Every structure is written in C-alpha cells, then in structure tokens.
Amino acid sequence: MVLKRFVDVLLSFFALLFLSPVLAGIALAVWLDSGSPVLFHQLRVGMNFRPFRIHKFRTMRVQATGPMLTVAGDRRITSIGRFLRLAKLDELPQLWNVLRGEMSLVGPRPEVPEFVALFESRFRSVLIVRPGITDPASIQFRNEESVLFGSENPQREYAERILPIKLELAEHYVRTQSTSNDLVILLRTAMAIVRGDEQ
C-alpha cells in the first residue's frame, strides 16, 4: 500500500507537470466552445466512505439539467465534450485528486452517493482502497453510454444490471491487487484509448 501511494504521487506529479500545456489547451478549448467554468466537480464516495469532489473537464453545456447518467447522443454534451469523453481527456484533472490522496491511478471507479447507498454492504469490501482513475470495469464498460442508450430507464438499467457487474470486478481487483496488475490495467486502458474503442 505504501509503494502504491508512492507510485501514485510520483506519477501524478510528473504527469501534471509535463501535461500542463495539454491541460491548458483543453481548458482553453472548453472555454472557447461553451464558456466557463471549464471544470466540472461532483461529489463521489471515496475510501472508507469519505466523500470527496471529483474533478473533470466540463463536457456538458453550462447549467445543463436532466438525468444523472448520460447516454450516447445526449444533447447536453458539447461538441468538444464529445471528443474529450471519447479520448478520456476529461478525466485528466483527476490527477489532482490522486496527488491529494483522494484517488489512485488504478482502483475501483468512485460512485455517487446515490448508487453507493443501493449496495452499501458490497461497497464495504470495495472502499477499503482508494478509488481510481481507471480499473477493469472502466475498460469493460467503455461503451457504457451506448449500452444505456437503448434503455427505457437508464438509471434503473445501470443500477440493476451494470453496477452489480462493476462491483464484481471491483471486488476481484481488491482481492488480487498488485503493482504488476496495476501496470497491466494502465497499459490496457491506454491501448483501449489508442484503439478508439466505442464510448
């Protein structure tokens, strides 16, 4: 656990340092496309059920309202936001969450309190580790928005069908986590982004 945190701090620090021109460029693109704010903040549940605010580049119109979940073709998503989501560039500000100790580079994706409450007992075995920017479920469900698109009730579909599978993957990750496994997950994530798997 100490080694994992050391790697997280080291990699997130240098990533933020070297990617600062990219971060600035994305921020400018978001601002030119749909104004400010350029960042989106949302309450998530972290390790030991501690709440924290996750940071992302804003991909929806300012003050957009509607369902908590997004589906493919959601009209709230801006033109630049669609590209950022596909390339996973909207997740880059979470490197700051990693540096602060709220997240890890690899770990179960943090959920909103509403969904955690539905499976609180199962989340007790998952939230003993820091949530991550990527994990096996992030790779398996890269096309989640497309899957939800065909559902009459996306929120119920997510809660009843997708989230239980994500929890199984998260529980398996927690049981088998290691530095080598984390490196494999990071590599698989990078490959999925490069391939342009559907999102």
C-alpha positions as CSV (number, residue, x, y, z in Angstrom):
1,M,0.0,0.0,0.0
2,V,2.9,2.4,0.8
3,L,4.5,1.5,-2.6
4,K,1.3,2.1,-4.4
5,R,0.8,5.5,-2.8
6,F,4.4,6.4,-3.6
7,V,3.9,5.5,-7.3
8,D,0.7,7.4,-7.4
9,V,2.3,10.6,-6.0
10,L,5.3,10.3,-8.3
11,L,3.4,9.6,-11.5
12,S,0.6,12.1,-10.9
13,F,3.1,14.9,-10.0
14,F,5.1,14.4,-13.1
15,A,2.1,13.8,-15.3
16,L,0.6,17.1,-14.1
17,L,3.9,18.8,-14.7
18,F,4.5,17.5,-18.2
19,L,0.9,17.6,-19.3
20,S,0.3,21.2,-18.1
21,P,0.4,22.6,-21.7
22,V,-2.2,19.9,-22.7
23,L,-4.3,20.8,-19.7
24,A,-4.1,24.5,-20.5
25,G,-5.0,23.7,-24.1
26,I,-8.1,21.7,-23.2
27,A,-9.2,24.3,-20.7
28,L,-9.0,26.9,-23.5
29,A,-10.8,24.7,-25.9
30,V,-13.7,24.1,-23.4
31,W,-13.9,27.9,-22.7
32,L,-13.9,28.8,-26.4
33,D,-16.6,26.2,-27.1
34,S,-19.0,26.9,-24.3
35,G,-17.6,29.4,-21.9
36,S,-16.8,28.9,-18.2
37,P,-16.4,27.1,-15.9
38,V,-14.0,24.8,-17.6
39,L,-14.1,22.2,-14.8
40,F,-16.9,20.0,-13.5
41,H,-17.0,18.9,-9.9
42,Q,-19.2,16.1,-8.5
43,L,-19.5,14.5,-5.1
44,R,-18.2,10.9,-5.0
45,V,-17.7,8.3,-2.3
46,G,-14.0,7.5,-1.6
47,M,-12.0,5.2,0.6
48,N,-13.7,4.3,3.9
49,F,-16.8,6.1,2.6
50,R,-15.2,9.5,2.8
51,P,-16.9,11.9,0.4
52,F,-14.8,14.0,-1.9
53,R,-15.2,16.1,-5.0
54,I,-14.0,14.6,-8.3
55,H,-12.7,16.9,-10.9
56,K,-13.2,16.7,-14.7
57,F,-13.1,19.0,-17.6
58,R,-16.7,20.1,-18.3
59,T,-18.2,18.2,-21.2
60,M,-21.8,19.4,-20.9
61,R,-23.5,22.7,-21.5
62,V,-23.3,25.2,-18.7
63,Q,-26.1,24.7,-16.1
64,A,-27.4,21.6,-18.0
65,T,-30.1,19.8,-16.2
66,G,-31.5,16.3,-16.6
67,P,-30.8,12.7,-15.7
68,M,-27.7,11.9,-13.6
69,L,-26.5,9.4,-16.2
70,T,-25.6,10.2,-19.8
71,V,-26.3,8.1,-22.8
72,A,-24.9,8.1,-26.3
73,G,-26.2,11.2,-28.2
74,D,-27.1,13.1,-25.1
75,R,-27.8,16.6,-26.3
76,R,-26.3,18.2,-23.2
77,I,-22.8,17.2,-24.3
78,T,-20.9,19.9,-26.1
79,S,-19.0,19.3,-29.4
80,I,-15.6,19.5,-27.7
81,G,-17.0,17.5,-24.8
82,R,-17.9,14.6,-27.1
83,F,-14.2,14.4,-28.2
84,L,-12.9,14.7,-24.6
85,R,-15.1,11.8,-23.4
86,L,-14.1,9.6,-26.3
87,A,-10.4,10.2,-25.7
88,K,-10.8,10.2,-21.9
89,L,-9.1,13.6,-21.7
90,D,-11.9,14.9,-19.5
91,E,-10.5,12.6,-16.7
92,L,-7.1,14.3,-16.6
93,P,-7.9,16.8,-13.8
94,Q,-8.4,13.7,-11.6
95,L,-4.6,13.6,-11.4
96,W,-5.0,16.3,-8.8
97,N,-7.4,14.0,-6.9
98,V,-4.6,11.4,-7.0
99,L,-2.0,13.9,-5.8
100,R,-4.2,14.9,-2.9
101,G,-4.7,11.3,-1.8
102,E,-8.4,11.1,-2.6
103,M,-7.9,8.8,-5.5
104,S,-5.3,6.4,-7.0
105,L,-4.2,5.9,-10.6
106,V,-5.8,2.5,-10.6
107,G,-8.7,1.4,-8.4
108,P,-12.4,0.9,-8.5
109,R,-14.1,3.9,-10.1
110,P,-15.7,6.2,-7.4
111,E,-19.5,6.2,-7.4
112,V,-22.0,8.9,-6.5
113,P,-23.6,8.5,-3.0
114,E,-27.0,7.5,-4.5
115,F,-25.6,4.4,-6.1
116,V,-23.4,3.5,-3.2
117,A,-26.4,3.6,-0.9
118,L,-28.1,0.9,-3.1
119,F,-25.2,-1.6,-2.5
120,E,-23.7,-0.3,0.8
121,S,-22.8,-3.7,2.1
122,R,-20.9,-4.7,-1.0
123,F,-19.2,-1.3,-1.2
124,R,-17.7,-2.0,2.3
125,S,-15.4,-4.6,0.7
126,V,-14.5,-2.3,-2.1
127,L,-14.0,1.1,-0.4
128,I,-11.1,-0.3,1.7
129,V,-8.9,1.0,-1.1
130,R,-8.7,4.4,-2.9
131,P,-10.9,4.7,-5.9
132,G,-9.1,5.1,-9.2
133,I,-9.0,6.9,-12.5
134,T,-9.2,3.6,-14.3
135,D,-9.9,0.0,-13.4
136,P,-11.0,-3.2,-15.1
137,A,-14.7,-2.0,-15.2
138,S,-13.6,1.2,-17.0
139,I,-12.1,-0.9,-19.7
140,Q,-15.0,-3.4,-20.0
141,F,-17.7,-0.7,-20.0
142,R,-16.0,1.9,-22.2
143,N,-19.2,1.7,-24.3
144,E,-21.5,2.2,-21.3
145,E,-23.2,5.3,-22.8
146,S,-24.1,3.3,-25.9
147,V,-25.4,0.4,-23.8
148,L,-27.6,2.7,-21.8
149,F,-28.9,4.5,-25.0
150,G,-31.3,1.7,-25.8
151,S,-32.8,1.5,-22.3
152,E,-36.2,3.0,-21.4
153,N,-34.8,3.7,-17.9
154,P,-31.0,4.2,-18.0
155,Q,-30.7,4.8,-14.3
156,R,-32.5,1.5,-13.4
157,E,-30.6,-0.3,-16.1
158,Y,-27.3,0.9,-14.6
159,A,-28.3,0.1,-11.0
160,E,-29.8,-3.4,-11.7
161,R,-27.5,-4.7,-14.5
162,I,-24.3,-2.7,-14.9
163,L,-23.4,-1.7,-11.4
164,P,-23.5,-5.3,-10.0
165,I,-21.0,-6.4,-12.7
166,K,-18.8,-3.4,-11.9
167,L,-18.9,-4.4,-8.2
168,E,-17.8,-8.0,-9.0
169,L,-14.9,-6.6,-11.0
170,A,-14.0,-4.2,-8.2
171,E,-14.2,-6.9,-5.5
172,H,-11.9,-9.1,-7.6
173,Y,-9.5,-6.2,-8.1
174,V,-9.3,-5.5,-4.4
175,R,-8.6,-9.2,-3.7
176,T,-5.9,-9.5,-6.3
177,Q,-4.4,-6.0,-6.5
178,S,-0.6,-5.7,-7.0
179,T,1.8,-3.3,-8.7
180,S,2.1,-5.6,-11.7
181,N,-1.7,-5.8,-12.1
182,D,-2.0,-2.0,-11.9
183,L,0.6,-1.6,-14.6
184,V,-1.3,-4.1,-16.8
185,I,-4.6,-2.2,-16.2
186,L,-2.9,1.1,-17.1
187,L,-1.5,-0.4,-20.3
188,R,-4.9,-1.9,-21.3
189,T,-6.5,1.4,-20.7
190,A,-4.0,3.2,-22.9
191,M,-4.5,0.6,-25.6
192,A,-8.3,1.0,-25.5
193,I,-8.0,4.8,-25.8
194,V,-5.5,4.5,-28.7
195,R,-7.7,1.9,-30.5
196,G,-10.6,4.3,-30.1
197,D,-13.0,1.7,-28.6
198,E,-16.5,3.0,-28.7
199,Q,-17.6,5.0,-25.7
